[in-house]
Amino acid sequence: MVNSYSVCKFKKCVDRVISETRRTLKYRFQFVPFEGGDRGRQTSYHIHGLIELPPDADSRRFQDMIRLKFQNQTERIFNSHRKITTEVWFERIDPDRLRKYSFYCTRKEDDLVIGRAGDERVLIDMDSFCLEWHQ
């Protein structure tokens, strides 16, 4: 069941995974998380994110590292007696489709937890949020 308590824990898991990975790689890669979820479509609370592949990083190893760290953090933070199943997947974003992706992430959804819609779904309040503009 999703409630404000579990959402805070979930965000904490994501924050810790990103910070651990940054420390492991010694590189502060960019990460922009968006929250999602829609009871009407029977979609649980989740986070989409734009994530930078660090230079010289092997994409497969990077993905595996994130998956493993997320599984470990989820089990630790939720302290469940049952095995928690997590899913993490990556998709390369074509720069020409980036705008379409951001519209998808910020579209209006159900008032699942806190009733955010549009740009409010960009989680700038999370410690892991990092967007640096390069000119």
N, C-alpha and C positions, 0 to 999 in steps of 0.2 A: 504494500500500500504506500502511495506517495503522499507525504504531508510536508509541512514546512521544516520539520526536524530532519527528515530523511533527505530533503533537497539540500540542506546545509551540509550534511555529511557527504553527499555525493559531490558537491562543489569542492569540498575540502580534499576529497580523493583526487580530483582532477588537478587542483592546485599543487598538491604534493607530487604527483606524477611528473608534471611539467618541471617543477623546480628540481626534483631529483635527476631528471634527464638532462637538464641544463648543467647541473653540477658534474654529472658523469662525463658529458661531452665537452665541458669547459667552453660552452658557447651559449649565449643568451638568444636563442632563436625566437622568432616572432610567433605569437599564438593569439588568436582572436576567437574566443568562445561565444556561442549563441545557444540559448536554451530553447528546448522544443518539447512538444508533448501535446496530445489532443485526445481527450477522453472520448469524444464523438467518433473518432477513428480508431479507438482502442489502442492508442500509442502512448506508452509510458513516458514519463519524464526522461529526457536525454539531453545531451549536449553535442551540438555540431561544432566544428572548429576549423578555422584556417590555421595551418601550421606550416612553418618554414622548414624545409629539409636543410639541415646544416651543411655547410660546404664540406666536401670530402667525406660525407656520411654515406654509407651504403643504405639505400632506401629499405631493403628487406630487414636488415639488422636494426635499423631505427624503429621500424614498425613493431618488430618483435620485442624490442626493449620497452616501448610504450605499453604494449599489451601485457607483458609480464608485470611491469611496475603497477599498472592499473589493477590487475587481478590481486596482487599482493596488498596494495593500499586499501582496496575495497574490503577484503577480508579482515584487515587490521582495524579499520575505522568502524565498520559496522559490527565487528565482534560477534558474528553470527555463529550459531552452533551447527548450522547447515552450510554446505558448500554454496557459495554465491557464483552464479554464472554471469560473466561479463562479456560484452562484445565491443571490439574496437576494430574499425576498418578504415583504410585510407584510400583515397582516390586522387590521382593527379588532376589538378585544375588547369585547364587551358586558359591562359590569360584573357583570351577573347570571350570566355564564358564566365569570367569572374563576377561580372555584374549580375548575371543571371543567378549565380550561386548565392550572392548576397541578398538578392530579392527573395529567393527561396527560404533562406535562413531567417529573414525578418518578416515574413508574411504573417498575417493575423492567424492565430490559432486559438483553440479553446482556452478558457480561463482555468487551466489545469491546477495551478498552485497559487500564483500571485497575479494572474490576469494581465501579464505583460503582452504587448503586441508591437509589431513594427520594430523600430530601432531600440526600443526599451529592452528587447530580448538580447542585445549585445551585452555580455557580462563584463563591463568595464570595472565593476567592483571586485572582481576576482584578482587575487595576487598574481596569477599566472598570465593575466591579460598583458600583452605587449604588442604594440603597434608603433613602429618608428618610421617616420616618413623619410624617404631618401629622395633628394632632389638632384 
